[in-house]
Amino acid sequence: MRAMVTGGAGFIGSTLVDRLLAEGNTVDVVDDLSTGSLSNLAGARASAGHQLTVHQMDIRSAEVVDLIVRRHPEVIFHLAAQADVRRSVADPVFDADVNLIGTLRILEGAREARSDRVVFAASGGTIYGEPDPSELPLKESLPRRPLSPYGVSKNAVIDYLVAYRELYSLEFAALALANVYGPRQDPHGEAGVVAIFAERLLRGEPATIFGDGEQTRDYVYVDDVVDAFVRAATKGGGLICNIGTGHETSVNTLYGEMAAQAGVDPQVDFKPLRPGELLRNCVDPSRAGIQLGWTSWTSLGDGTAAVLASVRKRQALGDG
Ligand SMILES: NC(=O)c1ccc[n+]([C@@H]2O[C@H](COP(=O)([O-])OP(=O)(O)OC[C@H]3O[C@@H](n4cnc5c(N)ncnc54)[C@H](O)[C@@H]3O)[C@@H](O)[C@H]2O)c1
């Protein structure tokens, strides 16, 4: 397969690039390196040779359309985004610029290049809004009612994908991701609670928990998520599906289990719940099972152990 990965220098994107290269595909990465880093692609660049080309480019630029036409990828994995919910609230114009205008550039490129398919990283944590507890785990059939500009822009992209499929037969899959975690996640970002806890625990620093810590999320390991992207490159037409575990874990439970794994006494600094933070979130992955033959296989304990090991290694090297 000739693949393009937008956001390929980011946390999930670079893990996807590694997997695509390992399977013998040719990969073009498009990334402006605003939150991603070439260091995430160091291994790939060292071993892939001509199979990997990295283009430092903003997806909002008109040149990205020409690039897609020139490289004519069969499949575009579209992960580049303004991915920070709080930033989207503070600056919704910037969020829409990257997530809507940038996405339209990618779709226009895909249309002109006659790409077969776009696989999009949607957000299961925001597009359904604050659910009624009786609706958990959330199914794709629920109304989508995002409560943040980020959720609105991610949701609108799904509508664009449906329209491009109707208009131009551009096939798509939109994967509504739960809380993805794993090595390479930015410990300074707002969403990477597993990465943040790992950093703090291994430095012997207290963790900050907002609210009473009983809020829940659905934590899904990055390798499992990448497997769903790869499957969605060839299976399912016009597919909108959740990618998560279907299990809720509270922040307190997550922190307690990670502290035990790290062999460190838990130290928590509780702060008031941040406005707009969802109390519960968890997505039902049954459709992904049926349509993609996908299920998450990494247990939370195995996944957090992998994150702790990678942070320990990085700290030992004196990097961050
Ligand atoms: N991490 C999660 O839990 C999660 C959950 C749901 C959805 N997602 C989505 O998955 C995708 C990847 O997220 P991630 O966690 O790997 O984040 P990330 O910030 O590590 O990756 C995003 C990448 O996009 C690049 N980028 C941003 N703006 C760009 C622009 N204008 N032009 C070109 N490149 C640009 C960044 O440099 C970065 O490499 C995003 O679309 C995000 O919204 C992530």
The ligand as an SDF file (V2000), in Angstrom:
LIG
                    3D

 44 48  0  0  0  0  0  0  0  0999 V2000
   -4.6350   10.7980   22.0850 N   0  0  0  0  0  0  0  0  0  0  0  0
   -5.9390   10.5580   22.2320 C   0  0  0  0  0  0  0  0  0  0  0  0
   -6.3750   10.0660   23.2730 O   0  0  0  0  0  0  0  0  0  0  0  0
   -6.9030   10.8680   21.1090 C   0  0  0  0  0  0  0  0  0  0  0  0
   -8.2630   10.5910   21.3190 C   0  0  0  0  0  0  0  0  0  0  0  0
   -9.1620   10.8800   20.2940 C   0  0  0  0  0  0  0  0  0  0  0  0
   -8.7210   11.3930   19.0830 C   0  0  0  0  0  0  0  0  0  0  0  0
   -7.3830   11.6580   18.9240 N   0  0  0  0  0  0  0  0  0  0  0  0
   -6.9620   12.2090   17.6320 C   0  0  0  0  0  0  0  0  0  0  0  0
   -5.8880   11.4230   17.1360 O   0  0  0  0  0  0  0  0  0  0  0  0
   -5.0140   12.2460   16.3830 C   0  0  0  0  0  0  0  0  0  0  0  0
   -3.5790   12.1010   16.8620 C   0  0  0  0  0  0  0  0  0  0  0  0
   -3.5280   12.5110   18.2190 O   0  0  0  0  0  0  0  0  0  0  0  0
   -2.2070   12.3690   19.1020 P   0  0  0  0  0  0  0  0  0  0  0  0
   -2.6680   12.0700   20.4860 O   0  0  0  0  0  0  0  0  0  0  0  0
   -1.2370   11.4800   18.4390 O   0  0  0  0  0  0  0  0  0  0  0  0
   -1.7250   13.8900   19.1110 O   0  0  0  0  0  0  0  0  0  0  0  0
   -0.3060   14.5390   18.6580 P   0  0  0  0  0  0  0  0  0  0  0  0
   -0.4140   15.9730   19.0360 O   0  0  0  0  0  0  0  0  0  0  0  0
    0.8110   13.7470   19.2070 O   0  0  0  0  0  0  0  0  0  0  0  0
   -0.3550   14.3660   17.0800 O   0  0  0  0  0  0  0  0  0  0  0  0
   -0.9080   15.3280   16.2120 C   0  0  0  0  0  0  0  0  0  0  0  0
    0.1110   15.5690   15.1200 C   0  0  0  0  0  0  0  0  0  0  0  0
   -0.4370   16.4860   14.1630 O   0  0  0  0  0  0  0  0  0  0  0  0
    0.5490   17.4520   13.8370 C   0  0  0  0  0  0  0  0  0  0  0  0
   -0.1420   18.6840   13.4260 N   0  0  0  0  0  0  0  0  0  0  0  0
   -0.9020   19.4960   14.1980 C   0  0  0  0  0  0  0  0  0  0  0  0
   -1.3530   20.5370   13.4690 N   0  0  0  0  0  0  0  0  0  0  0  0
   -0.8740   20.3610   12.1960 C   0  0  0  0  0  0  0  0  0  0  0  0
   -0.9870   21.1020   10.9870 C   0  0  0  0  0  0  0  0  0  0  0  0
   -1.6870   22.2430   10.9430 N   0  0  0  0  0  0  0  0  0  0  0  0
   -0.3730   20.6300    9.8850 N   0  0  0  0  0  0  0  0  0  0  0  0
    0.3580   19.4880    9.9240 C   0  0  0  0  0  0  0  0  0  0  0  0
    0.5080   18.7460   11.0460 N   0  0  0  0  0  0  0  0  0  0  0  0
   -0.1010   19.1790   12.1660 C   0  0  0  0  0  0  0  0  0  0  0  0
    1.3550   17.6440   15.1030 C   0  0  0  0  0  0  0  0  0  0  0  0
    2.6470   18.1870   14.8980 O   0  0  0  0  0  0  0  0  0  0  0  0
    1.4060   16.2110   15.6390 C   0  0  0  0  0  0  0  0  0  0  0  0
    2.5230   15.5120   15.1280 O   0  0  0  0  0  0  0  0  0  0  0  0
   -5.5650   13.6710   16.4880 C   0  0  0  0  0  0  0  0  0  0  0  0
   -6.3560   13.9130   15.3470 O   0  0  0  0  0  0  0  0  0  0  0  0
   -6.4230   13.6290   17.7200 C   0  0  0  0  0  0  0  0  0  0  0  0
   -7.4540   14.5950   17.6740 O   0  0  0  0  0  0  0  0  0  0  0  0
   -6.4700   11.4080   19.9030 C   0  0  0  0  0  0  0  0  0  0  0  0
  1  2  1  0
  2  3  2  0
  2  4  1  0
  4  5  1  0
  4 44  2  0
  5  6  2  0
  6  7  1  0
  7  8  2  0
  8  9  1  0
  8 44  1  0
  9 10  1  0
  9 42  1  0
 10 11  1  0
 11 12  1  0
 11 40  1  0
 12 13  1  0
 13 14  1  0
 14 15  2  0
 14 16  1  0
 14 17  1  0
 17 18  1  0
 18 19  2  0
 18 20  1  0
 18 21  1  0
 21 22  1  0
 22 23  1  0
 23 24  1  0
 23 38  1  0
 24 25  1  0
 25 26  1  0
 25 36  1  0
 26 27  1  0
 26 35  1  0
 27 28  2  0
 28 29  1  0
 29 30  1  0
 29 35  2  0
 30 31  1  0
 30 32  2  0
 32 33  1  0
 33 34  2  0
 34 35  1  0
 36 37  1  0
 36 38  1  0
 38 39  1  0
 40 41  1  0
 40 42  1  0
 42 43  1  0
M  CHG  2   8   1  16  -1
M  END
$$$$
